[in-house]
Amino acid sequence: MKKLSLSLILPQLAGGIGAFFTISSINSWYRYLNKPTFSPPNWVFGPVWFVLYLLMGLALYLNWIKKTKQAKLNVRLFFIQLFFNLIWTPVFFGMKNLFLSLLIIFIIWLLIIVMIFQFYKVNKPSSWLLLPYFFWVSFAGLLNYFIWKLN
């Protein structure tokens, strides 16, 4: 029960920390950036990230409960990825560094790909739970790229 709770809470906590930086910039700096036409409305991001962090947490849990060497490596990989996920928001919204945030999101994207393949070795459904995260970060990376280019 403890691993399940931590698996679900820690990604949401990372999201909450990110929200701290987002809220202060969303109606000021971010509002005035040039954005591509496919940029979704701001209200979409919160619910999407809530669901993604939930799916990520479940994927983490399905690996964390296994006792194999690969599962332990997967848990470490998850937390490395979560660290980069956590720092993206302060870099983008806090430091307002569009290029550095683009580099970070590319690292996140690569780590998600690695996680999908590594999680598959331990628990197939855990890798499938990461697919929405992969697709959203792919979209977010594209959005980040165009915001960088347009500004």
Secondary structure in CASP SS format (residue, H / E / C, confidence):
PFRMAT SS
TARGET T0000
AUTHOR 0000-0000-0000
METHOD secondary structure of the structure
MODEL  1
M C 1.00
K H 1.00
K H 1.00
L H 1.00
S H 1.00
L H 1.00
S H 1.00
L H 1.00
I H 1.00
L H 1.00
P H 1.00
Q H 1.00
L H 1.00
A H 1.00
G H 1.00
G H 1.00
I H 1.00
G H 1.00
A H 1.00
F H 1.00
F H 1.00
T H 1.00
I H 1.00
S H 1.00
S H 1.00
I H 1.00
N C 1.00
S C 1.00
W C 1.00
Y H 1.00
R H 1.00
Y H 1.00
L C 1.00
N C 1.00
K C 1.00
P C 1.00
T C 1.00
F C 1.00
S C 1.00
P C 1.00
P C 1.00
N H 1.00
W H 1.00
V H 1.00
F H 1.00
G H 1.00
P H 1.00
V H 1.00
W H 1.00
F H 1.00
V H 1.00
L H 1.00
Y H 1.00
L H 1.00
L H 1.00
M H 1.00
G H 1.00
L H 1.00
A H 1.00
L H 1.00
Y H 1.00
L H 1.00
N H 1.00
W H 1.00
I C 1.00
K C 1.00
K C 1.00
T C 1.00
K H 1.00
Q H 1.00
A H 1.00
K H 1.00
L H 1.00
N H 1.00
V H 1.00
R H 1.00
L H 1.00
F H 1.00
F H 1.00
I H 1.00
Q H 1.00
L H 1.00
F H 1.00
F H 1.00
N H 1.00
L H 1.00
I H 1.00
W H 1.00
T H 1.00
P H 1.00
V H 1.00
F H 1.00
F H 1.00
G H 1.00
M C 1.00
K C 1.00
N C 1.00
L H 1.00
F H 1.00
L H 1.00
S H 1.00
L H 1.00
L H 1.00
I H 1.00
I H 1.00
F H 1.00
I H 1.00
I H 1.00
W H 1.00
L H 1.00
L H 1.00
I H 1.00
I H 1.00
V H 1.00
M H 1.00
I H 1.00
F H 1.00
Q H 1.00
F H 1.00
Y H 1.00
K H 1.00
V H 1.00
N C 1.00
K H 1.00
P H 1.00
S H 1.00
S H 1.00
W H 1.00
L C 1.00
L C 1.00
L H 1.00
P H 1.00
Y H 1.00
F H 1.00
F H 1.00
W H 1.00
V H 1.00
S H 1.00
F H 1.00
A H 1.00
G H 1.00
L H 1.00
L H 1.00
N H 1.00
Y H 1.00
F H 1.00
I H 1.00
W H 1.00
K H 1.00
L H 1.00
N C 1.00
END
